[in-house]
């Protein structure tokens, strides 16, 4: 399954929350999409609930189905609580770290920012959005004028966004540091991880 590039408001309405940045259309119609407006639906099966929760998380982080499955398999192979490890792997992706630092307005924008070679990790250019950031890694914008201008503009637009406690951001230097891995309560909270684990365990 390819990465989703369709109408974002439709996805927000489908899940009843702002998976993608909300707009006025979502504020006017926060109910399910469709030409007949809000309607009742039959009770969903356990499989449907698991699929729905999995899709919600996949849309949040903007991954393809293959990327999502591979990340889950990597989490399952490690010792510990699979759901928490899985979400932590997603949070530590370079494109998500760039987004969390406020260097991009959305995760899709941060993925493009990384793809276009604007980011360095520990002094080396990295243009792979799925690159796994490790505790102690320094993520910064390259010295190119175009890169700095883009980053500065984004920082102004996201100045009221709080940087997670597991990272520090030096706005003047346009540089951030991942001090540690995120704790459970510092990651996405609107996801039922257990349902996703059960879905992939079928």
N, C-alpha and C positions, 0 to 999 in steps of 0.2 A: 504494500500500500504506500503510495507516494505521500509526501508531506502536504498537508492541507494548505491550499491557497485560495479557497473560496470565501464566501461572505462570512465575516467574523460575527456579525450580529446574530445571524441564524444559529451559530454554535452557542453563543451566550444565551439565547432564548431556549435552546434545546436543553441546556443544563440548568437554567434558572439562576445563573451567576456569571460574573464577569471573567470568563476564561481568557478572553482577549479584552483590550482596553474598551470600555463601554462608550457608547455614543448616545445621542438623543433618541435615536430609533429604538434602542434597547430600553431606555427610560420610559418611552411611550408604550412599548409593548413587551413587558417583562415575562409574558406567558409563552407557551409553546408556539413554534412557527407553524404556518399552514394557512390556507385560504379561508378556513372556517373559524379562525380565531381560537380562543381557549376552548378546550374540550376535555372530556373525561377519557381516561385511558384504562384499559384492563390492568389488573395487577400483574406486575412484571415477574418473570421467573427468576430464580437465583442466577442462572446463566446470564440473563439480560442485565441484571443488576451489576454483575461482575464486569461484563463487557462495557457497560455504561461508565463505570468508575475508571476502568482502564483507559477508555477513550478520552475521558475528561483529563486525566493526568498526561496522556500523550499529547493532547492539544495544548495543554499548559506549557509544556517544554518544547513543543514544536518538533518532535522526533517522528521519523518514519516508523512503520510497524517493525521493520527489521532491526533498526537501531534500538527500539524499545525492548524487543525480545532479547537481543544480545546483552543489553545492560542488565536485564532481569536475570539472565543466566549467569552473568558475572557475579551478581549479588548473591544468588543462590549457592554459588560455589564457595562463598566465604563463610566463616564461622560467625554466628550471631543471629540477630533477628532479621530475617530476609527482607521484610518490608522496609524497615528502617535503613538497612544498608542500601537497598535499591534507591530510596528517595535521596539518600546522602550522595550516592554516585551521580544522580541527576543534578543535585545542587552544586556539586563540585565541577561540573562541566565548565569549560572556559566561557562559552557563550552565556551561561547563566550567571557566572561570577561577574562578567562585564556588565550584565543587566543589573545585578544587585548593587554594584558599585555606582550606578547612576550614569554610566558612560553610554547608555542607550535607553530609549523610552520604552521599548518592548523587547521581548526575547528574540523575535524575528529580526528586529533591527540590530540587536547585538550579534546575532549569528552572521549577518551581512557585514557588520563592522569587522568581525574577526576574519571572515573570508577574504575581505579586501586588503588584508595585511596591515591593519592599523595598530595591532596589538603586539606587545613583547611580553614574554614571561622570563623572568630572571635574566634580562638583557638580550634574549634571543627572539627573533620574530617567529610568531606562531600563527598560522592561518587555518588551523583545524578547530572548528567549534567544539568538537567532542573531546578535545584535549582535557585530560584530568588534572585539575589543579591540586597541588599537595600543600599541606600545612607548611608555612614558611615561604611559599612562592610569592614573588612580587609581580603583579600584573600592572603594566603601564602602557601608555600610548606612545607610539613612535615619535621621533623628533620632527618628522616631516610637518611642514606648515599645514597642509591639508588635513592631516590626521589630528593635529592639535586644535584646529578650528572646529572640526566636527565634534570633537570631544568636549570642548569648552561650551559649545552651543547646547549640547545634550546635558551637561552638568547644570547649566542655568535652568533648563526646562525640568530637571528632576531634583532641584535643590531641596524640595520639601520631602523627598523620599528618604526614609531612614535606612542607613546602611546597617545590615545585620551585625550583631555583636561579635560574631566570629571573624569579622573582617575589619580592617581599618582603612580609611580613605584619606589620602593627602590631596586635597582638591587643588592646591596651588601647583603641586608637582604633577597632577593628573596621574596619580599612582596609588594603587591599593595593594594591601597585603592580606593573604589568607593566613590568619594567625593559628587557626585550628580547624578541625572538622566541625560542622554545625551540629548542635544538640537537637534532640527530637522536637523540642518546643520552639526551635528556631527555623524549622523548615515549613513547607506548605501544610496548613492545618485543615484544609477543606477536603481532604482525601481520606477515604477508608482504605488503608494499606492492606488490611487483612483480607478484604474482599478481592483485591487485585492478586494477592498471593494465592488465594484459593482458586481464582479464575485460571491462573497459569498452572496450577497443580492438577487440573482435571485430566 
